[in-house]
């Protein structure tokens, strides 16, 4: 997240009322609040995207269809590929 630091560093050099923002006593608190807000918003965006992708949470409330386990119909005398390898 080097972009956050770069954005806040640029804001430090903006002058308001003839003085730089970083010289005001309230600026460190506003800068910290902005940093926290940026991270919370980015975290929420990532959470929503992961939730929609089904990575976080259950995805949909539907139950997946049941699958039956089947065994391949290969005769027992047929050698497997690993048995043929040298």
N, CA, C and O atoms as a printed pandas DataFrame, in Angstrom:
     atom_number atom_name residue_name chain_id  residue_number  x_coord  y_coord  z_coord
0              1         N          UNK        A               1    0.824   -1.189    0.000
1              2        CA          UNK        A               1    0.000    0.000    0.000
2              3         C          UNK        A               1    0.869    1.254    0.000
3              4         O          UNK        A               1    0.598    2.182    0.762
4              5         N          UNK        A               2    1.874    1.303   -0.808
5              6        CA          UNK        A               2    2.715    2.478   -0.914
6              7         C          UNK        A               2    1.980    3.659   -1.506
7              8         O          UNK        A               2    2.401    4.802   -1.329
8              9         N          UNK        A               3    0.884    3.401   -2.210
9             10        CA          UNK        A               3    0.115    4.480   -2.827
10            11         C          UNK        A               3   -0.508    5.367   -1.758
11            12         O          UNK        A               3   -0.577    6.585   -1.927
12            13         N          UNK        A               4   -0.959    4.772   -0.664
13            14        CA          UNK        A               4   -1.565    5.568    0.416
14            15         C          UNK        A               4   -0.572    6.587    0.955
15            16         O          UNK        A               4   -0.907    7.760    1.119
16            17         N          UNK        A               5    0.625    6.149    1.224
17            18        CA          UNK        A               5    1.644    7.049    1.759
18            19         C          UNK        A               5    1.969    8.149    0.764
19            20         O          UNK        A               5    2.190    9.295    1.155
20            21         N          UNK        A               6    2.001    7.813   -0.515
21            22        CA          UNK        A               6    2.292    8.822   -1.537
22            23         C          UNK        A               6    1.181    9.862   -1.616
23            24         O          UNK        A               6    1.452   11.057   -1.733
24            25         N          UNK        A               7   -0.056    9.413   -1.553
25            26        CA          UNK        A               7   -1.187   10.354   -1.587
26            27         C          UNK        A               7   -1.148   11.276   -0.379
27            28         O          UNK        A               7   -1.317   12.488   -0.516
28            29         N          UNK        A               8   -0.925   10.714    0.795
29            30        CA          UNK        A               8   -0.895   11.533    2.010
30            31         C          UNK        A               8    0.314   12.465    2.017
31            32         O          UNK        A               8    0.230   13.565    2.563
32            33         N          UNK        A               9    1.425   12.057    1.430
33            34        CA          UNK        A               9    2.602   12.930    1.351
34            35         C          UNK        A               9    2.333   14.126    0.439
35            36         O          UNK        A               9    2.782   15.238    0.715
36            37         N          UNK        A              10    1.603   13.890   -0.642
37            38        CA          UNK        A              10    1.231   14.998   -1.530
38            39         C          UNK        A              10    0.299   15.955   -0.799
39            40         O          UNK        A              10    0.432   17.172   -0.926
40            41         N          UNK        A              11   -0.637   15.414   -0.040
41            42        CA          UNK        A              11   -1.557   16.271    0.716
42            43         C          UNK        A              11   -0.818   17.093    1.770
43            44         O          UNK        A              11   -1.232   18.209    2.085
44            45         N          UNK        A              12    0.264   16.557    2.313
45            46        CA          UNK        A              12    1.055   17.301    3.304
46            47         C          UNK        A              12    1.593   18.606    2.728
47            48         O          UNK        A              12    1.754   19.585    3.456
48            49         N          UNK        A              13    1.869   18.624    1.438
49            50        CA          UNK        A              13    2.497   19.783    0.805
50            51         C          UNK        A              13    1.499   20.793    0.246
51            52         O          UNK        A              13    1.903   21.810   -0.318
52            53         N          UNK        A              14    0.203   20.528    0.395
53            54        CA          UNK        A              14   -0.814   21.478   -0.074
54            55         C          UNK        A              14   -0.901   22.630    0.917
55            56         O          UNK        A              14   -0.899   22.423    2.130
56            57         N          UNK        A              15   -0.978   23.842    0.386
57            58        CA          UNK        A              15   -1.083   24.999    1.281
58            59         C          UNK        A              15   -2.534   25.462    1.361
59            60         O          UNK        A              15   -3.226   25.577    0.349
60            61         N          UNK        A              16   -2.972   25.721    2.579
61            62        CA          UNK        A              16   -4.316   26.230    2.842
62            63         C          UNK        A              16   -4.154   27.486    3.675
63            64         O          UNK        A              16   -3.569   27.447    4.757
64            65         N          UNK        A              17   -4.660   28.579    3.185
65            66        CA          UNK        A              17   -4.531   29.840    3.911
66            67         C          UNK        A              17   -3.097   30.316    4.009
67            68         O          UNK        A              17   -2.736   30.995    4.970
68            69         N          UNK        A              18   -2.277   29.973    3.037
69            70        CA          UNK        A              18   -0.887   30.412    3.033
70            71         C          UNK        A              18    0.052   29.540    3.842
71            72         O          UNK        A              18    1.253   29.808    3.869
72            73         N          UNK        A              19   -0.450   28.504    4.504
73            74        CA          UNK        A              19    0.401   27.589    5.281
74            75         C          UNK        A              19    0.197   26.162    4.789
75            76         O          UNK        A              19   -0.875   25.801    4.303
76            77         N          UNK        A              20    1.240   25.365    4.925
77            78        CA          UNK        A              20    1.142   23.960    4.544
78            79         C          UNK        A              20    0.236   23.226    5.522
79            80         O          UNK        A              20    0.173   23.560    6.705
80            81         N          UNK        A              21   -0.464   22.218    5.004
81            82        CA          UNK        A              21   -1.359   21.443    5.869
82            83         C          UNK        A              21   -0.606   20.810    7.037
83            84         O          UNK        A              21   -1.134   20.723    8.145
84            85         N          UNK        A              22    0.620   20.373    6.789
85            86        CA          UNK        A              22    1.355   19.673    7.845
86            87         C          UNK        A              22    1.724   20.574    9.013
87            88         O          UNK        A              22    2.152   20.078   10.055
88            89         N          UNK        A              23    1.568   21.890    8.866
89            90        CA          UNK        A              23    1.887   22.796    9.977
90            91         C          UNK        A              23    0.705   23.003   10.916
91            92         O          UNK        A              23    0.884   23.523   12.018
92            93         N          UNK        A              24   -0.492   22.611   10.509
93            94        CA          UNK        A              24   -1.672   22.759   11.371
94            95         C          UNK        A              24   -1.677   21.675   12.442
95            96         O          UNK        A              24   -1.252   20.547   12.194
96            97         N          UNK        A              25   -2.157   22.020   13.628
97            98        CA          UNK        A              25   -2.154   21.063   14.739
98            99         C          UNK        A              25   -3.167   19.942   14.526
99           100         O          UNK        A              25   -2.978   18.849   15.060
100          101         N          UNK        A              26   -4.217   20.172   13.776
101          102        CA          UNK        A              26   -5.245   19.158   13.555
102          103         C          UNK        A              26   -4.885   18.204   12.416
103          104         O          UNK        A              26   -5.523   17.162   12.265
104          105         N          UNK        A              27   -3.879   18.541   11.619
105          106        CA          UNK        A              27   -3.566   17.748   10.439
106          107         C          UNK        A              27   -3.162   16.303   10.741
107          108         O          UNK        A              27   -3.610   15.409   10.024
108          109         N          UNK        A              28   -2.346   16.023   11.757
109          110        CA          UNK        A              28   -2.001   14.612   12.009
110          111         C          UNK        A              28   -3.228   13.746   12.309
111          112         O          UNK        A              28   -3.271   12.577   11.926
112          113         N          UNK        A              29   -4.219   14.317   12.992
113          114        CA          UNK        A              29   -5.433   13.552   13.298
114          115         C          UNK        A              29   -6.257   13.314   12.031
115          116         O          UNK        A              29   -6.789   12.223   11.825
116          117         N          UNK        A              30   -6.357   14.337   11.190
117          118        CA          UNK        A              30   -7.087   14.188    9.928
118          119         C          UNK        A              30   -6.376   13.193    9.011
119          120         O          UNK        A              30   -7.020   12.408    8.315
120          121         N          UNK        A              31   -5.060   13.235    9.018
121          122        CA          UNK        A              31   -4.270   12.320    8.181
122          123         C          UNK        A              31   -4.451   10.876    8.646
123          124         O          UNK        A              31   -4.611    9.973    7.825
124          125         N          UNK        A              32   -4.427   10.659    9.957
125          126        CA          UNK        A              32   -4.642    9.318   10.499
126          127         C          UNK        A              32   -6.057    8.833   10.198
127          128         O          UNK        A              32   -6.253    7.677    9.821
128          129         N          UNK        A              33   -7.041    9.712   10.364
129          130        CA          UNK        A              33   -8.426    9.333   10.062
130          131         C          UNK        A              33   -8.569    8.970    8.584
131          132         O          UNK        A              33   -9.244    7.995    8.251
132          133         N          UNK        A              34   -7.947    9.736    7.702
133          134        CA          UNK        A              34   -7.991    9.425    6.277
134          135         C          UNK        A              34   -7.344    8.094    5.966
135          136         O          UNK        A              34   -7.854    7.330    5.146
136          137         N          UNK        A              35   -6.232    7.810    6.609
137          138        CA          UNK        A              35   -5.534    6.540    6.421
138          139         C          UNK        A              35   -6.423    5.368    6.842
139          140         O          UNK        A              35   -6.514    4.363    6.137
140          141         N          UNK        A              36   -7.076    5.508    7.995
141          142        CA          UNK        A              36   -7.955    4.438    8.488
142          143         C          UNK        A              36   -9.152    4.262    7.556
143          144         O          UNK        A              36   -9.533    3.135    7.241
144          145         N          UNK        A              37   -9.742    5.366    7.116
145          146        CA          UNK        A              37  -10.901    5.285    6.229
146          147         C          UNK        A              37  -10.531    4.617    4.905
147          148         O          UNK        A              37  -11.281    3.782    4.399
148          149         N          UNK        A              38   -9.384    4.979    4.347
149          150        CA          UNK        A              38   -8.934    4.356    3.095
150          151         C          UNK        A              38   -8.809    2.845    3.275
151          152         O          UNK        A              38   -9.254    2.081    2.419
152          153         N          UNK        A              39   -8.207    2.410    4.381
153          154        CA          UNK        A              39   -8.008    0.976    4.600
154          155         C          UNK        A              39   -9.315    0.246    4.870
155          156         O          UNK        A              39   -9.485   -0.889    4.423
156          157         N          UNK        A              40  -10.236    0.867    5.588
157          158        CA          UNK        A              40  -11.531    0.234    5.848
158          159         C          UNK        A              40  -12.306    0.075    4.544
159          160         O          UNK        A              40  -12.888   -0.980    4.294
160          161         N          UNK        A              41  -12.316    1.105    3.720
161          162        CA          UNK        A              41  -13.029    1.031    2.442
162          163         C          UNK        A              41  -12.408   -0.043    1.547
163          164         O          UNK        A              41  -13.133   -0.834    0.945
164          165         N          UNK        A              42  -11.089   -0.079    1.452
165          166        CA          UNK        A              42  -10.432   -1.108    0.637
166          167         C          UNK        A              42  -10.717   -2.509    1.178
167          168         O          UNK        A              42  -10.941   -3.441    0.406
168          169         N          UNK        A              43  -10.707   -2.655    2.497
169          170        CA          UNK        A              43  -11.017   -3.950    3.102
170          171         C          UNK        A              43  -12.438   -4.389    2.807
171          172         O          UNK        A              43  -12.684   -5.565    2.537
172          173         N          UNK        A              44  -13.377   -3.448    2.857
173          174        CA          UNK        A              44  -14.771   -3.778    2.552
174          175         C          UNK        A              44  -14.936   -4.181    1.090
175          176         O          UNK        A              44  -15.689   -5.103    0.779
176          177         N          UNK        A              45  -14.236   -3.495    0.198
177          178        CA          UNK        A              45  -14.312   -3.841   -1.222
178          179         C          UNK        A              45  -13.771   -5.250   -1.457
179          180         O          UNK        A              45  -14.377   -6.037   -2.184
180          181         N          UNK        A              46  -12.642   -5.565   -0.847
181          182        CA          UNK        A              46  -12.058   -6.902   -0.998
182          183         C          UNK        A              46  -12.997   -7.954   -0.419
183          184         O          UNK        A              46  -13.178   -9.014   -1.017
184          185         N          UNK        A              47  -13.595   -7.676    0.737
185          186        CA          UNK        A              47  -14.522   -8.620    1.363
186          187         C          UNK        A              47  -15.718   -8.889    0.455
187          188         O          UNK        A              47  -16.099  -10.041    0.249
188          189         N          UNK        A              48  -16.307   -7.824   -0.088
189          190        CA          UNK        A              48  -17.477   -7.982   -0.953
190          191         C          UNK        A              48  -17.117   -8.786   -2.201
191          192         O          UNK        A              48  -17.874   -9.665   -2.613
192          193         N          UNK        A              49  -15.973   -8.489   -2.798
193          194        CA          UNK        A              49  -15.570   -9.223   -3.995
194          195         C          UNK        A              49  -15.315  -10.700   -3.692
195          196         O          UNK        A              49  -15.716  -11.567   -4.468
196          197         N          UNK        A              50  -14.659  -10.988   -2.582
197          198        CA          UNK        A              50  -14.401  -12.382   -2.215
198          199         C          UNK        A              50  -15.703  -13.094   -1.865
199          200         O          UNK        A              50  -15.863  -14.278   -2.165
200          201         N          UNK        A              51  -16.633  -12.380   -1.233
201          202        CA          UNK        A              51  -17.918  -12.975   -0.873
202          203         C          UNK        A              51  -18.703  -13.329   -2.137
203          204         O          UNK        A              51  -19.292  -14.406   -2.230
204          205         N          UNK        A              52  -18.706  -12.411   -3.112
205          206        CA          UNK        A              52  -19.420  -12.681   -4.366
206          207         C          UNK        A              52  -18.784  -13.830   -5.134
207          208         O          UNK        A              52  -19.478  -14.568   -5.832
208          209         N          UNK        A              53  -17.479  -13.986   -5.013
209          210        CA          UNK        A              53  -16.788  -15.074   -5.702
210          211         C          UNK        A              53  -16.987  -16.411   -4.995
211          212         O          UNK        A              53  -16.656  -17.458   -5.550
212          213         N          UNK        A              54  -17.525  -16.385   -3.774
213          214        CA          UNK        A              54  -17.760  -17.616   -3.037
214          215         C          UNK        A              54  -16.563  -18.089   -2.249
215          216         O          UNK        A              54  -16.567  -19.208   -1.734
216          217         N          UNK        A              55  -15.532  -17.261   -2.140
217          218        CA          UNK        A              55  -14.337  -17.638   -1.392
218          219         C          UNK        A              55  -14.582  -17.485    0.100
219          220         O          UNK        A              55  -14.131  -18.306    0.897
220          221         N          UNK        A              56  -15.299  -16.430    0.475
221          222        CA          UNK        A              56  -15.652  -16.178    1.871
222          223         C          UNK        A              56  -17.144  -16.421    2.007
223          224         O          UNK        A              56  -17.926  -15.963    1.175
224          225         N          UNK        A              57  -17.543  -17.131    3.041
225          226        CA          UNK        A              57  -18.962  -17.373    3.255
226          227         C          UNK        A              57  -19.454  -18.553    2.445
227          228         O          UNK        A              57  -18.689  -19.220    1.748
228          229         N          UNK        A              58  -20.736  -18.792    2.553
229          230        CA          UNK        A              58  -21.332  -19.941    1.892
230          231         C          UNK        A              58  -21.726  -19.710    0.454
231          232         O          UNK        A              58  -22.115  -20.653   -0.234
232          233         N          UNK        A              59  -21.638  -18.478   -0.019
233          234        CA          UNK        A              59  -22.102  -18.205   -1.374
234          235         C          UNK        A              59  -23.613  -18.142   -1.392
235          236         O          UNK        A              59  -24.191  -17.222   -0.815
236          237         N          UNK        A              60  -24.268  -19.088   -2.033
237          238        CA          UNK        A              60  -25.729  -19.102   -2.073
238          239         C          UNK        A              60  -26.265  -20.022   -0.988
239          240         O          UNK        A              60  -25.533  -20.834   -0.421
240          241         N          UNK        A              61  -27.547  -19.883   -0.711
241          242        CA          UNK        A              61  -28.176  -20.693    0.333
242          243         C          UNK        A              61  -28.621  -22.051   -0.182
243          244         O          UNK        A              61  -29.070  -22.893    0.596
244          245         N          UNK        A              62  -28.502  -22.271   -1.475
245          246        CA          UNK        A              62  -28.910  -23.543   -2.045
246          247         C          UNK        A              62  -27.917  -24.639   -1.673
247          248         O          UNK        A              62  -26.712  -24.406   -1.570
248          249         N          UNK        A              63  -28.455  -25.835   -1.475
249          250        CA          UNK        A              63  -27.575  -26.966   -1.204
250          251         C          UNK        A              63  -27.110  -27.541   -2.537
251          252         O          UNK        A              63  -27.900  -27.638   -3.477
252          253         N          UNK        A              64  -25.859  -27.917   -2.627
253          254        CA          UNK        A              64  -25.367  -28.473   -3.889
254          255         C          UNK        A              64  -26.009  -29.829   -4.161
255          256         O          UNK        A              64  -26.367  -30.538   -3.220
256          257         N          UNK        A              65  -26.158  -30.198   -5.417
257          258        CA          UNK        A              65  -26.760  -31.500   -5.728
258          259         C          UNK        A              65  -25.867  -32.634   -5.238
259          260         O          UNK        A              65  -24.639  -32.546   -5.250
260          261         N          UNK        A              66  -26.531  -33.700   -4.808
261          262        CA          UNK        A              66  -25.778  -34.847   -4.310
262          263         C          UNK        A              66  -25.112  -35.566   -5.483
263          264         O          UNK        A              66  -25.705  -35.728   -6.550
264          265         N          UNK        A              67  -23.888  -35.986   -5.266
265          266        CA          UNK        A              67  -23.176  -36.733   -6.298
266          267         C          UNK        A              67  -22.941  -38.145   -5.799
267          268         O          UNK        A              67  -22.649  -38.369   -4.624
268          269         N          UNK        A              68  -23.074  -39.082   -6.705
269          270        CA          UNK        A              68  -22.846  -40.475   -6.346
270          271         C          UNK        A              68  -21.408  -40.833   -6.684
271          272         O          UNK        A              68  -20.912  -40.515   -7.765
272          273         N          UNK        A              69  -20.752  -41.494   -5.754
273          274        CA          UNK        A              69  -19.377  -41.935   -5.993
274          275         C          UNK        A              69  -19.425  -43.176   -6.876
275          276         O          UNK        A              69  -20.086  -44.161   -6.549
276          277         N          UNK        A              70  -18.730  -43.113   -7.975
277          278        CA          UNK        A              70  -18.694  -44.259   -8.882
278          279         C          UNK        A              70  -17.256  -44.725   -9.046
279          280         O          UNK        A              70  -16.312  -43.942   -8.944
280          281         N          UNK        A              71  -17.118  -45.987   -9.295
281          282        CA          UNK        A              71  -15.789  -46.542   -9.549
282          283         C          UNK        A              71  -15.680  -46.810  -11.043
283          284         O          UNK        A              71  -16.657  -47.219  -11.670
284          285         N          UNK        A              72  -14.522  -46.589  -11.612
285          286        CA          UNK        A              72  -14.369  -46.835  -13.049
286          287         C          UNK        A              72  -14.514  -48.318  -13.359
287          288         O          UNK        A              72  -14.111  -49.173  -12.571
288          289         N          UNK        A              73  -15.087  -48.605  -14.500
289          290        CA          UNK        A              73  -15.315  -49.994  -14.902
290          291         C          UNK        A              73  -14.125  -50.492  -15.724
291          292         O          UNK        A              73  -14.223  -50.696  -16.934
292          293         N          UNK        A              74  -12.999  -50.682  -15.030
293          294        CA          UNK        A              74  -11.779  -51.170  -15.664
294          295         C          UNK        A              74  -11.495  -52.554  -15.093
295          296         O          UNK        A              74  -11.508  -52.736  -13.876
296          297         N          UNK        A              75  -11.239  -53.532  -15.962
297          298        CA          UNK        A              75  -10.922  -54.874  -15.445
298          299         C          UNK        A              75   -9.660  -54.849  -14.587
299          300         O          UNK        A              75   -8.762  -54.041  -14.823
300          301         N          UNK        A              76   -9.592  -55.720  -13.605
301          302        CA          UNK        A              76   -8.461  -55.734  -12.679
302          303         C          UNK        A              76   -7.167  -56.195  -13.345
303          304         O          UNK        A              76   -6.088  -55.907  -12.828
304          305         N          UNK        A              77   -7.238  -56.894  -14.465
305          306        CA          UNK        A              77   -6.022  -57.380  -15.119
306          307         C          UNK        A              77   -5.345  -56.311  -15.977
307          308         O          UNK        A              77   -4.223  -56.528  -16.435
308          309         N          UNK        A              78   -5.997  -55.150  -16.214
309          310        CA          UNK        A              78   -5.402  -54.089  -17.029
310          311         C          UNK        A              78   -4.363  -53.359  -16.192
311          312         O          UNK        A              78   -4.683  -52.879  -15.104
312          313         N          UNK        A              79   -3.101  -53.261  -16.683
313          314        CA          UNK        A              79   -2.069  -52.571  -15.900
314          315         C          UNK        A              79   -2.316  -51.056  -15.877
315          316         O          UNK        A              79   -2.819  -50.476  -16.838
316          317         N          UNK        A              80   -1.956  -50.454  -14.781
317          318        CA          UNK        A              80   -2.069  -49.005  -14.657
318          319         C          UNK        A              80   -0.870  -48.347  -15.319
319          320         O          UNK        A              80    0.150  -48.998  -15.542
320          321         N          UNK        A              81   -0.983  -47.070  -15.632
321          322        CA          UNK        A              81    0.113  -46.357  -16.289
322          323         C          UNK        A              81    1.387  -46.398  -15.454
323          324         O          UNK        A              81    2.480  -46.521  -16.005
324          325         N          UNK        A              82    1.263  -46.296  -14.140
325          326        CA          UNK        A              82    2.437  -46.287  -13.275
326          327         C          UNK        A              82    3.163  -47.631  -13.318
327          328         O          UNK        A              82    4.378  -47.687  -13.129
328          329         N          UNK        A              83    2.429  -48.703  -13.566
329          330        CA          UNK        A              83    3.054  -50.015  -13.628
330          331         C          UNK        A              83    3.855  -50.193  -14.917
331          332         O          UNK        A              83    4.775  -51.009  -14.965
332          333         N          UNK        A              84    3.515  -49.442  -15.954
333          334        CA          UNK        A              84    4.217  -49.552  -17.227
334          335         C          UNK        A              84    5.465  -48.689  -17.281
335          336         O          UNK        A              84    6.341  -48.920  -18.114
336          337         N          UNK        A              85    5.558  -47.705  -16.411
337          338        CA          UNK        A              85    6.701  -46.779  -16.437
338          339         C          UNK        A              85    7.961  -47.484  -15.965
339          340         O          UNK        A              85    7.918  -48.326  -15.069
340          341         N          UNK        A              86    9.091  -47.127  -16.583
341          342        CA          UNK        A              86   10.379  -47.717  -16.181
342          343         C          UNK        A              86   11.089  -46.838  -15.211
343          344         O          UNK        A              86   12.186  -47.172  -14.764
